Amino acid sequence: MPIISKYSNKKIESILNEVIDVLHKNDVSIDLSLMILGNSITHIINNEVPEHKREEISEKFMKALSSSIKVKPTSSKAK
């Protein structure tokens, strides 16, 4: 069963594009981009999520992130 978001794809894409634009305007490297986004997530969880729900939220986030990463399958044949 697909997950239905209460947020429109258009709104999500718009905000995402703004965040990416800020990173590009500042010529931010991949490493620094990941650090900034990771610190943002930590800040949101630590400051906006009730303490008793933080572990659950972070675990759900990690699972969602892992499942959304596109990994190229590796060949099982040795070269």
Biopython code that builds the backbone (N, CA, C, O; Angstrom):
import numpy as np
from Bio.PDB.StructureBuilder import StructureBuilder

atoms = [
    (1, "MET", "N", (0.844, -1.180, 0.000)),
    (1, "MET", "CA", (0.000, 0.000, 0.000)),
    (1, "MET", "C", (0.890, 1.245, 0.000)),
    (1, "MET", "O", (1.750, 1.385, 0.870)),
    (2, "PRO", "N", (0.698, 2.140, -0.955)),
    (2, "PRO", "CA", (1.545, 3.334, -1.009)),
    (2, "PRO", "C", (1.280, 4.279, 0.152)),
    (2, "PRO", "O", (0.171, 4.348, 0.683)),
    (3, "ILE", "N", (2.317, 5.001, 0.530)),
    (3, "ILE", "CA", (2.189, 5.989, 1.593)),
    (3, "ILE", "C", (1.646, 7.275, 0.977)),
    (3, "ILE", "O", (2.171, 7.759, -0.025)),
    (4, "ILE", "N", (0.600, 7.821, 1.578)),
    (4, "ILE", "CA", (-0.006, 9.064, 1.114)),
    (4, "ILE", "C", (0.495, 10.191, 2.010)),
    (4, "ILE", "O", (0.347, 10.136, 3.231)),
    (5, "SER", "N", (1.089, 11.215, 1.394)),
    (5, "SER", "CA", (1.601, 12.342, 2.146)),
    (5, "SER", "C", (0.527, 13.421, 2.261)),
    (5, "SER", "O", (-0.291, 13.604, 1.359)),
    (6, "LYS", "N", (0.547, 14.122, 3.374)),
    (6, "LYS", "CA", (-0.379, 15.247, 3.526)),
    (6, "LYS", "C", (0.159, 16.490, 2.830)),
    (6, "LYS", "O", (-0.516, 17.519, 2.787)),
    (7, "TYR", "N", (1.378, 16.401, 2.281)),
    (7, "TYR", "CA", (1.998, 17.514, 1.574)),
    (7, "TYR", "C", (2.021, 17.207, 0.083)),
    (7, "TYR", "O", (2.267, 16.071, -0.322)),
    (8, "SER", "N", (1.764, 18.217, -0.725)),
    (8, "SER", "CA", (1.758, 18.004, -2.173)),
    (8, "SER", "C", (3.186, 17.860, -2.694)),
    (8, "SER", "O", (4.124, 18.436, -2.142)),
    (9, "ASN", "N", (3.333, 17.087, -3.755)),
    (9, "ASN", "CA", (4.646, 16.942, -4.392)),
    (9, "ASN", "C", (5.165, 18.294, -4.863)),
    (9, "ASN", "O", (6.365, 18.560, -4.809)),
    (10, "LYS", "N", (4.254, 19.147, -5.326)),
    (10, "LYS", "CA", (4.642, 20.472, -5.812)),
    (10, "LYS", "C", (5.285, 21.294, -4.690)),
    (10, "LYS", "O", (6.313, 21.939, -4.901)),
    (11, "LYS", "N", (4.682, 21.271, -3.507)),
    (11, "LYS", "CA", (5.219, 22.023, -2.365)),
    (11, "LYS", "C", (6.573, 21.447, -1.946)),
    (11, "LYS", "O", (7.515, 22.196, -1.687)),
    (12, "ILE", "N", (6.667, 20.137, -1.881)),
    (12, "ILE", "CA", (7.920, 19.487, -1.490)),
    (12, "ILE", "C", (9.023, 19.833, -2.482)),
    (12, "ILE", "O", (10.123, 20.211, -2.079)),
    (13, "GLU", "N", (8.736, 19.708, -3.775)),
    (13, "GLU", "CA", (9.732, 20.004, -4.811)),
    (13, "GLU", "C", (10.158, 21.475, -4.775)),
    (13, "GLU", "O", (11.333, 21.787, -4.970)),
    (14, "SER", "N", (9.218, 22.364, -4.529)),
    (14, "SER", "CA", (9.523, 23.791, -4.473)),
    (14, "SER", "C", (10.500, 24.102, -3.342)),
    (14, "SER", "O", (11.487, 24.809, -3.544)),
    (15, "ILE", "N", (10.224, 23.576, -2.162)),
    (15, "ILE", "CA", (11.098, 23.820, -1.004)),
    (15, "ILE", "C", (12.446, 23.149, -1.219)),
    (15, "ILE", "O", (13.483, 23.737, -0.914)),
    (16, "LEU", "N", (12.446, 21.944, -1.731)),
    (16, "LEU", "CA", (13.695, 21.234, -2.006)),
    (16, "LEU", "C", (14.557, 22.020, -2.984)),
    (16, "LEU", "O", (15.765, 22.148, -2.784)),
    (17, "ASN", "N", (13.950, 22.543, -4.029)),
    (17, "ASN", "CA", (14.699, 23.333, -5.004)),
    (17, "ASN", "C", (15.304, 24.581, -4.373)),
    (17, "ASN", "O", (16.419, 24.971, -4.719)),
    (18, "GLU", "N", (14.583, 25.205, -3.459)),
    (18, "GLU", "CA", (15.122, 26.385, -2.766)),
    (18, "GLU", "C", (16.344, 26.019, -1.928)),
    (18, "GLU", "O", (17.340, 26.743, -1.926)),
    (19, "VAL", "N", (16.264, 24.894, -1.219)),
    (19, "VAL", "CA", (17.396, 24.448, -0.393)),
    (19, "VAL", "C", (18.596, 24.134, -1.278)),
    (19, "VAL", "O", (19.713, 24.554, -0.979)),
    (20, "ILE", "N", (18.373, 23.401, -2.357)),
    (20, "ILE", "CA", (19.458, 23.061, -3.283)),
    (20, "ILE", "C", (20.063, 24.323, -3.897)),
    (20, "ILE", "O", (21.280, 24.413, -4.061)),
    (21, "ASP", "N", (19.215, 25.296, -4.236)),
    (21, "ASP", "CA", (19.710, 26.567, -4.784)),
    (21, "ASP", "C", (20.652, 27.271, -3.810)),
    (21, "ASP", "O", (21.684, 27.801, -4.221)),
    (22, "VAL", "N", (20.302, 27.279, -2.521)),
    (22, "VAL", "CA", (21.158, 27.914, -1.511)),
    (22, "VAL", "C", (22.515, 27.213, -1.459)),
    (22, "VAL", "O", (23.551, 27.874, -1.388)),
    (23, "LEU", "N", (22.516, 25.886, -1.493)),
    (23, "LEU", "CA", (23.777, 25.141, -1.469)),
    (23, "LEU", "C", (24.606, 25.458, -2.722)),
    (23, "LEU", "O", (25.817, 25.664, -2.632)),
    (24, "HIS", "N", (23.957, 25.495, -3.876)),
    (24, "HIS", "CA", (24.675, 25.801, -5.127)),
    (24, "HIS", "C", (25.206, 27.227, -5.138)),
    (24, "HIS", "O", (26.336, 27.462, -5.566)),
    (25, "LYS", "N", (24.406, 28.180, -4.671)),
    (25, "LYS", "CA", (24.839, 29.588, -4.643)),
    (25, "LYS", "C", (26.076, 29.774, -3.774)),
    (25, "LYS", "O", (26.887, 30.668, -4.014)),
    (26, "ASN", "N", (26.209, 28.926, -2.766)),
    (26, "ASN", "CA", (27.346, 29.018, -1.852)),
    (26, "ASN", "C", (28.474, 28.069, -2.236)),
    (26, "ASN", "O", (29.441, 27.906, -1.492)),
    (27, "ASP", "N", (28.340, 27.444, -3.405)),
    (27, "ASP", "CA", (29.365, 26.539, -3.930)),
    (27, "ASP", "C", (29.790, 25.515, -2.879)),
    (27, "ASP", "O", (30.978, 25.322, -2.619)),
    (28, "VAL", "N", (28.797, 24.869, -2.287)),
    (28, "VAL", "CA", (29.022, 23.934, -1.194)),
    (28, "VAL", "C", (29.353, 22.545, -1.757)),
    (28, "VAL", "O", (28.685, 22.058, -2.668)),
    (29, "SER", "N", (30.388, 21.924, -1.204)),
    (29, "SER", "CA", (30.793, 20.580, -1.632)),
    (29, "SER", "C", (29.761, 19.550, -1.180)),
    (29, "SER", "O", (28.896, 19.838, -0.353)),
    (30, "ILE", "N", (29.866, 18.362, -1.731)),
    (30, "ILE", "CA", (28.951, 17.272, -1.341)),
    (30, "ILE", "C", (29.094, 16.982, 0.149)),
    (30, "ILE", "O", (28.096, 16.853, 0.857)),
    (31, "ASP", "N", (30.339, 16.880, 0.628)),
    (31, "ASP", "CA", (30.561, 16.590, 2.052)),
    (31, "ASP", "C", (29.916, 17.634, 2.956)),
    (31, "ASP", "O", (29.233, 17.299, 3.924)),
    (32, "LEU", "N", (30.142, 18.911, 2.624)),
    (32, "LEU", "CA", (29.578, 19.979, 3.444)),
    (32, "LEU", "C", (28.057, 20.007, 3.321)),
    (32, "LEU", "O", (27.364, 20.262, 4.307)),
    (33, "SER", "N", (27.534, 19.751, 2.133)),
    (33, "SER", "CA", (26.076, 19.689, 1.951)),
    (33, "SER", "C", (25.464, 18.634, 2.871)),
    (33, "SER", "O", (24.463, 18.889, 3.540)),
    (34, "LEU", "N", (26.073, 17.448, 2.897)),
    (34, "LEU", "CA", (25.563, 16.368, 3.749)),
    (34, "LEU", "C", (25.676, 16.735, 5.229)),
    (34, "LEU", "O", (24.787, 16.418, 6.019)),
    (35, "MET", "N", (26.774, 17.404, 5.604)),
    (35, "MET", "CA", (26.930, 17.836, 7.001)),
    (35, "MET", "C", (25.848, 18.846, 7.374)),
    (35, "MET", "O", (25.246, 18.750, 8.443)),
    (36, "ILE", "N", (25.604, 19.809, 6.493)),
    (36, "ILE", "CA", (24.597, 20.836, 6.762)),
    (36, "ILE", "C", (23.213, 20.220, 6.878)),
    (36, "ILE", "O", (22.467, 20.524, 7.809)),
    (37, "LEU", "N", (22.870, 19.354, 5.932)),
    (37, "LEU", "CA", (21.548, 18.726, 5.960)),
    (37, "LEU", "C", (21.409, 17.803, 7.174)),
    (37, "LEU", "O", (20.355, 17.764, 7.809)),
    (38, "GLY", "N", (22.468, 17.066, 7.491)),
    (38, "GLY", "CA", (22.436, 16.200, 8.674)),
    (38, "GLY", "C", (22.266, 16.998, 9.958)),
    (38, "GLY", "O", (21.490, 16.626, 10.837)),
    (39, "ASN", "N", (23.007, 18.107, 10.054)),
    (39, "ASN", "CA", (22.875, 18.964, 11.243)),
    (39, "ASN", "C", (21.481, 19.580, 11.321)),
    (39, "ASN", "O", (20.942, 19.771, 12.410)),
    (40, "SER", "N", (20.902, 19.889, 10.164)),
    (40, "SER", "CA", (19.534, 20.426, 10.143)),
    (40, "SER", "C", (18.544, 19.406, 10.685)),
    (40, "SER", "O", (17.656, 19.744, 11.468)),
    (41, "ILE", "N", (18.702, 18.162, 10.264)),
    (41, "ILE", "CA", (17.819, 17.088, 10.734)),
    (41, "ILE", "C", (17.967, 16.902, 12.236)),
    (41, "ILE", "O", (16.978, 16.781, 12.958)),
    (42, "THR", "N", (19.225, 16.881, 12.702)),
    (42, "THR", "CA", (19.479, 16.741, 14.140)),
    (42, "THR", "C", (18.843, 17.883, 14.913)),
    (42, "THR", "O", (18.219, 17.666, 15.951)),
    (43, "HIS", "N", (19.000, 19.094, 14.408)),
    (43, "HIS", "CA", (18.422, 20.273, 15.056)),
    (43, "HIS", "C", (16.892, 20.151, 15.141)),
    (43, "HIS", "O", (16.299, 20.399, 16.191)),
    (44, "ILE", "N", (16.270, 19.769, 14.035)),
    (44, "ILE", "CA", (14.802, 19.628, 14.020)),
    (44, "ILE", "C", (14.355, 18.575, 15.018)),
    (44, "ILE", "O", (13.428, 18.808, 15.794)),
    (45, "ILE", "N", (15.006, 17.416, 15.006)),
    (45, "ILE", "CA", (14.598, 16.336, 15.923)),
    (45, "ILE", "C", (14.810, 16.756, 17.373)),
    (45, "ILE", "O", (13.933, 16.549, 18.211)),
    (46, "ASN", "N", (15.966, 17.344, 17.678)),
    (46, "ASN", "CA", (16.267, 17.710, 19.062)),
    (46, "ASN", "C", (15.450, 18.882, 19.586)),
    (46, "ASN", "O", (15.239, 18.995, 20.793)),
    (47, "ASN", "N", (14.988, 19.757, 18.695)),
    (47, "ASN", "CA", (14.301, 20.960, 19.145)),
    (47, "ASN", "C", (12.807, 20.996, 18.860)),
    (47, "ASN", "O", (12.082, 21.791, 19.457)),
    (48, "GLU", "N", (12.342, 20.150, 17.961)),
    (48, "GLU", "CA", (10.927, 20.195, 17.579)),
    (48, "GLU", "C", (10.153, 18.926, 17.932)),
    (48, "GLU", "O", (8.924, 18.952, 17.993)),
    (49, "VAL", "N", (10.851, 17.823, 18.165)),
    (49, "VAL", "CA", (10.194, 16.547, 18.452)),
    (49, "VAL", "C", (10.261, 16.294, 19.959)),
    (49, "VAL", "O", (11.320, 16.447, 20.567)),
    (50, "PRO", "N", (9.137, 15.910, 20.559)),
    (50, "PRO", "CA", (9.171, 15.595, 21.994)),
    (50, "PRO", "C", (10.216, 14.505, 22.281)),
    (50, "PRO", "O", (10.389, 13.570, 21.500)),
    (51, "GLU", "N", (10.894, 14.648, 23.403)),
    (51, "GLU", "CA", (11.998, 13.749, 23.744)),
    (51, "GLU", "C", (11.609, 12.271, 23.669)),
    (51, "GLU", "O", (12.398, 11.446, 23.210)),
    (52, "HIS", "N", (10.409, 11.938, 24.115)),
    (52, "HIS", "CA", (10.010, 10.532, 24.138)),
    (52, "HIS", "C", (9.748, 9.952, 22.740)),
    (52, "HIS", "O", (9.578, 8.741, 22.601)),
    (53, "LYS", "N", (9.714, 10.799, 21.707)),
    (53, "LYS", "CA", (9.480, 10.325, 20.342)),
    (53, "LYS", "C", (10.722, 10.429, 19.450)),
    (53, "LYS", "O", (10.686, 9.993, 18.299)),
    (54, "ARG", "N", (11.796, 10.985, 19.952)),
    (54, "ARG", "CA", (12.979, 11.238, 19.122)),
    (54, "ARG", "C", (13.596, 9.967, 18.554)),
    (54, "ARG", "O", (13.932, 9.917, 17.371)),
    (55, "GLU", "N", (13.747, 8.946, 19.381)),
    (55, "GLU", "CA", (14.365, 7.706, 18.901)),
    (55, "GLU", "C", (13.511, 7.075, 17.799)),
    (55, "GLU", "O", (14.042, 6.642, 16.776)),
    (56, "GLU", "N", (12.209, 7.021, 17.999)),
    (56, "GLU", "CA", (11.308, 6.445, 16.999)),
    (56, "GLU", "C", (11.367, 7.242, 15.689)),
    (56, "GLU", "O", (11.450, 6.660, 14.607)),
    (57, "ILE", "N", (11.323, 8.554, 15.792)),
    (57, "ILE", "CA", (11.366, 9.408, 14.597)),
    (57, "ILE", "C", (12.689, 9.231, 13.866)),
    (57, "ILE", "O", (12.708, 9.114, 12.640)),
    (58, "SER", "N", (13.792, 9.209, 14.602)),
    (58, "SER", "CA", (15.092, 9.077, 13.946)),
    (58, "SER", "C", (15.232, 7.715, 13.272)),
    (58, "SER", "O", (15.809, 7.626, 12.188)),
    (59, "GLU", "N", (14.719, 6.663, 13.886)),
    (59, "GLU", "CA", (14.764, 5.333, 13.267)),
    (59, "GLU", "C", (13.921, 5.286, 11.989)),
    (59, "GLU", "O", (14.339, 4.712, 10.984)),
    (60, "LYS", "N", (12.735, 5.892, 12.037)),
    (60, "LYS", "CA", (11.886, 5.941, 10.845)),
    (60, "LYS", "C", (12.557, 6.751, 9.743)),
    (60, "LYS", "O", (12.491, 6.383, 8.570)),
    (61, "PHE", "N", (13.198, 7.848, 10.115)),
    (61, "PHE", "CA", (13.889, 8.675, 9.137)),
    (61, "PHE", "C", (15.031, 7.896, 8.489)),
    (61, "PHE", "O", (15.196, 7.926, 7.270)),
    (62, "MET", "N", (15.819, 7.198, 9.312)),
    (62, "MET", "CA", (16.941, 6.422, 8.769)),
    (62, "MET", "C", (16.452, 5.351, 7.798)),
    (62, "MET", "O", (17.060, 5.145, 6.748)),
    (63, "LYS", "N", (15.368, 4.674, 8.139)),
    (63, "LYS", "CA", (14.816, 3.651, 7.254)),
    (63, "LYS", "C", (14.319, 4.266, 5.951)),
    (63, "LYS", "O", (14.559, 3.722, 4.874)),
    (64, "ALA", "N", (13.631, 5.397, 6.048)),
    (64, "ALA", "CA", (13.128, 6.069, 4.843)),
    (64, "ALA", "C", (14.280, 6.540, 3.973)),
    (64, "ALA", "O", (14.225, 6.404, 2.751)),
    (65, "LEU", "N", (15.314, 7.088, 4.577)),
    (65, "LEU", "CA", (16.479, 7.538, 3.829)),
    (65, "LEU", "C", (17.146, 6.355, 3.130)),
    (65, "LEU", "O", (17.441, 6.419, 1.937)),
    (66, "SER", "N", (17.379, 5.290, 3.867)),
    (66, "SER", "CA", (18.027, 4.114, 3.289)),
    (66, "SER", "C", (17.230, 3.533, 2.133)),
    (66, "SER", "O", (17.802, 3.123, 1.123)),
    (67, "SER", "N", (15.918, 3.497, 2.276)),
    (67, "SER", "CA", (15.103, 2.907, 1.207)),
    (67, "SER", "C", (14.983, 3.825, -0.007)),
    (67, "SER", "O", (14.632, 3.368, -1.095)),
    (68, "SER", "N", (15.267, 5.102, 0.168)),
    (68, "SER", "CA", (15.144, 6.035, -0.953)),
    (68, "SER", "C", (16.444, 6.209, -1.733)),
    (68, "SER", "O", (16.441, 6.801, -2.812)),
    (69, "ILE", "N", (17.552, 5.702, -1.203)),
    (69, "ILE", "CA", (18.839, 5.824, -1.877)),
    (69, "ILE", "C", (18.890, 4.825, -3.031)),
    (69, "ILE", "O", (18.625, 3.636, -2.857)),
    (70, "LYS", "N", (19.235, 5.334, -4.206)),
    (70, "LYS", "CA", (19.345, 4.479, -5.396)),
    (70, "LYS", "C", (20.775, 3.968, -5.485)),
    (70, "LYS", "O", (21.716, 4.738, -5.677)),
    (71, "VAL", "N", (20.920, 2.667, -5.343)),
    (71, "VAL", "CA", (22.239, 2.043, -5.411)),
    (71, "VAL", "C", (22.286, 1.187, -6.660)),
    (71, "VAL", "O", (21.398, 0.370, -6.903)),
    (72, "LYS", "N", (23.311, 1.379, -7.433)),
    (72, "LYS", "CA", (23.507, 0.583, -8.642)),
    (72, "LYS", "C", (23.871, -0.830, -8.229)),
    (72, "LYS", "O", (24.818, -1.020, -7.466)),
    (73, "PRO", "N", (23.144, -1.825, -8.713)),
    (73, "PRO", "CA", (23.466, -3.213, -8.340)),
    (73, "PRO", "C", (24.875, -3.587, -8.827)),
    (73, "PRO", "O", (25.291, -3.219, -9.926)),
    (74, "THR", "N", (25.585, -4.322, -7.983)),
    (74, "THR", "CA", (26.931, -4.765, -8.362)),
    (74, "THR", "C", (26.834, -6.130, -8.998)),
    (74, "THR", "O", (25.956, -6.926, -8.666)),
    (75, "SER", "N", (27.722, -6.386, -9.894)),
    (75, "SER", "CA", (27.760, -7.678, -10.573)),
    (75, "SER", "C", (28.335, -8.720, -9.637)),
    (75, "SER", "O", (29.289, -8.448, -8.908)),
    (76, "SER", "N", (27.765, -9.899, -9.652)),
    (76, "SER", "CA", (28.280, -10.968, -8.801)),
    (76, "SER", "C", (29.457, -11.685, -9.453)),
    (76, "SER", "O", (30.101, -12.527, -8.828)),
    (77, "LYS", "N", (29.736, -11.346, -10.722)),
    (77, "LYS", "CA", (30.853, -11.968, -11.430)),
    (77, "LYS", "C", (32.130, -11.209, -11.151)),
    (77, "LYS", "O", (32.176, -9.983, -11.256)),
    (78, "ALA", "N", (33.150, -11.935, -10.800)),
    (78, "ALA", "CA", (34.459, -11.325, -10.571)),
    (78, "ALA", "C", (35.120, -11.046, -11.907)),
    (78, "ALA", "O", (34.987, -11.824, -12.851)),
    (79, "LYS", "N", (35.834, -9.929, -11.981)),
    (79, "LYS", "CA", (36.529, -9.571, -13.230)),
    (79, "LYS", "C", (37.977, -9.955, -13.174)),
    (79, "LYS", "O", (38.713, -9.730, -14.134)),
]
sb = StructureBuilder()
sb.init_structure("model")
sb.init_model(0)
sb.init_chain("A")
sb.init_seg("    ")
for serial, (resi, resn, name, xyz) in enumerate(atoms, 1):
    if name == "N":
        sb.init_residue(resn, " ", resi, " ")
    sb.init_atom(name, np.array(xyz, "f"), 0.0, 1.0, " ", f" {name:<3s}", serial, name[0])
structure = sb.get_structure()
